[in-house]
Every structure is written in structure tokens, then in C-alpha cells.
Amino acid sequence: MPASDALQFFFAWAAAPLRVASVTPSSTKLAELMTREIGADTGPVLELGPGTGPFTRALLSRGVMENDLTLIESGVDFARMLKQRFPAARVLQMDATDLRDKQIFSEPIVGATVSGLPFLSIPPRKTLAILEGVFKVMRPGAAVYQFTYGPRCPIDQGLLDRLDLRATRIGHTFRNLPPATVYRLERINSISRYDWRFG
Ligand SMILES: C[S@@+](CC[C@H](N)C(=O)[O-])C[C@H]1O[C@@H](n2cnc3c(N)ncnc32)[C@H](O)[C@@H]1O
């Protein structure tokens, strides 16, 4: 990670601690964990709250095409940096809460979503809007990957039930500041072996 990323991240956190929710970008180890079920066959990938882009870089090294990436980032400076760093990706400077009402894909083609959003500091009403917006654009069987610094899934069980979602803990790493756990969120009633290329 470039030293300037750490600095930019720290200043962004100082200006908006609840929105940025961490003093430093995620580690390479956490990025590996977040993206380990994603690869060249996943197709379009949505990333929420990329910040300086540690998960974006990990997605590219897994073989995801840069022009298959849609990055949703509300921070103006982060969004500007992402556009320079990943020129072939689609960078949308917007609040992920607005995904439910905006049509950013014409059909549900997203194969996976990687989220760095700080759900522990996002109110349930907004969390609901974000997850509805995300699952609206994902293919059957596609999952959201979410990390947390907390002891359990950052999405409340009542909300998961309401959206018919299941959360599975897929890993933990101490090699991040602070240590983090990764969850996979997926629809309970979904076709598990659906191949999006053949409908
Ligand atoms: C904990 S940081 C994670 C950054 C990066 N993914 C990482 O792991 O280093 C949270 C990021 O989500 C962005 N963010 C927070 N709330 C958001 C929202 N409602 N919509 C879009 N981006 C948001 C912040 O600006 C920040 O970049």
C-alpha cells in the first residue's frame, strides 16, 4: 500500500469518522480473504465503499476484468482517486443507499459484491435500502462479501430474515488493523448452481 494512501485515509477518517470507520485501509490479507471466492468467471462485480482500493486491487489480481468493475464510493476524494487509479472501471460517486432507486444495471448480471461499508454505523433503514439495491442487481446464487471488526455479522438477524438472506462466516484474519472477520451473504431461496452465461 502506498504511504500516501494511509495518509489520505487517515484524513478522510478524521473528517468523517462514522462514514470511513477505520483509520487505515484494509490489509492485503483481508483483501485476499474478501475476494477468495471471486475469479475470472464471476463476470461483473460490484464494490461498495472501495476507499483507496485494496479490495479492487485484489479483485484484479484474481482475474476480474477492470471493465467488469462498478465501484460505488460516496467520498468525493476517494472517488476521484479511484477514477485515476482504475480508469477502465465504472466509478460512481454516490451513496450506496440510492442503489435501490437508481438503475445502474439494466438486468441482474452482477456475479458478486464486495463491501467495505461500515454497517455497524449505518442505520437499519439505510442498510435495508442498500441490501435491497444490491440483491436487485445480482444474479441468482451471487453473494455479498462483507467484513466486520465486531464479534458477529454486522447485519442484524431480523434484517437478514426480512430479506430472506443467510450469513456465513467464511474467515478471520489477525493480519489487519484491527483483526477482521469476513461473512458471505446470500439468498436462502436461490438456485445454487446457476450459470449466468447460459441463463
Ligand atoms: C471502512 S472504509 C473501507 C474502505 C476500503 N474498502 C478498505 O477496506 O480499506 C468504508 C468506505 O465506505 C465508504 N462509504 C461509507 N458509507 C458509504 C455509503 N453510504 N455509500 C458509499 N460509500 C460509503 C467510505 O467513504 C469509505 O471509503
The ligand as an ORCA input file, in Angstrom:
! r2SCAN-3c Opt
* xyz 0 1
  C     -14.128      1.073      6.342
  S     -13.840      2.068      4.880
  C     -13.347      0.741      3.785
  C     -12.505      1.212      2.638
  C     -11.838      0.070      1.842
  N     -12.806     -0.845      1.299
  C     -10.875     -0.684      2.721
  O     -11.244     -1.798      3.128
  O      -9.790     -0.160      3.015
  C     -15.507      2.478      4.368
  C     -15.613      3.100      2.974
  O     -17.003      3.171      2.631
  C     -17.321      4.474      2.134
  N     -18.746      4.694      2.458
  C     -19.295      4.791      3.701
  N     -20.627      4.923      3.626
  C     -20.934      4.879      2.298
  C     -22.158      4.916      1.568
  N     -23.332      5.055      2.204
  N     -22.119      4.823      0.227
  C     -20.930      4.675     -0.431
  N     -19.737      4.639      0.204
  C     -19.732      4.727      1.545
  C     -16.335      5.377      2.867
  O     -16.157      6.613      2.193
  C     -15.078      4.507      2.871
  O     -14.378      4.638      1.669
*
